[in-house]
């Protein structure tokens, strides 16, 4: 992520870290065989758009002046397990009323080394396939006087399209020529609302009646864009000792806009709002975050494996701006094994599979405690090449 930093501030931090000789603990995601898609999506209905491939084919986190790096990454997940807070809503599975959320996201990025310490990049995400669906209408259990009513057919929303493009810059605080085994990086940038935040699909109301089918806004979790300008922040660090590398990466996307005026799924389904839920008529433009820390081991010159812990999600309240609009705040934590293969001739290939450990669908800023779907795992694959 980028760098529009006051040179005096940069100097101060640079001298501070050099003076204290701080040992930092991070490595970028490609180096350890794990990567997150820059402005992608997280666990199912909890929307999260964090991602940024890093290391090149030579296994170094640093871009030389005039050097280019091209990255491509793909993210795959299916989510259908519902949670309210940390409690799984197993009845949704039993009753067959669960939401199925599918996301296939491609991210293409280009980075350019401006100086030894500073680089700039552009990230272009593309939602290859987004799917959100549930049976309509919901069935009814049998009573003493009535027979059971089965669920209606499953209706699916399908979307695709370019996402929100990010332009950013990154600055390494320690001298890269003198610190091959440790450093810390700060990135800052701008997220441009290039993605469509109001893709519409033919869909019925909650009644499931064919007569109600018309163009309606797709669910927030499968919209290619969020409709707001944003400020992505990133902090990374690493420390290498022998064949082992400890690493950390933290990203936070500031989205100052309150709502994007896209009708929420509540509105799409035709659920009449009350005075207390009027704020949920449109989708929010929410902040998002990710934190990852782990260890990588170089098995051989061209092969490394890694194991990391990772947390990502959507906060209940944004750092800047209001908190109106429909949102599904929540956090998921993962154990993420990864592998990367580096070739000086062919580039860097990586794969990781974050396995979900905990899920928490929090209540929103107004106290509404809905549910959301979470995936059991995510599949991430990537490729990087420098020239």
Buried (B, 14 or more C-beta within 10 A) or exposed (E): BBBEBEEEEBEEBBEEBBEEEBEBBBBBBBBBBBBBBBBBBBBBBBBBBBBBBBBBBBBBBBBBEEBBBBBBBBBBBBBBBBBBBEEBBEEBEEBEBBBBBBBBBBBBBEBBBBEBBBBBBBBBBBBBBBBBBBBBBBEEEEEEEEEEEEBBEBBEBBBBBBBBBBBBBBBBBBEBEEBEEBBBBBBBBBBBBBBBBBBBBEBBBBEBEEEBBEEBBBBBBBBBBBBBBBBBBBBBBBBBEEEEBBBBBBBBBBBBBBBBBBBBBBBBBEBEEEEEBEBBBBBBBBBBBBBBBBBBBBEEEBEBBBBBBBBBBBBBEBBEBBBBBBBBBBBBBBBBBBBBBBEEEEBBBBBBBBBBEEBBBBBBBEEEEBBBBBBEBBBBBBBBBBE
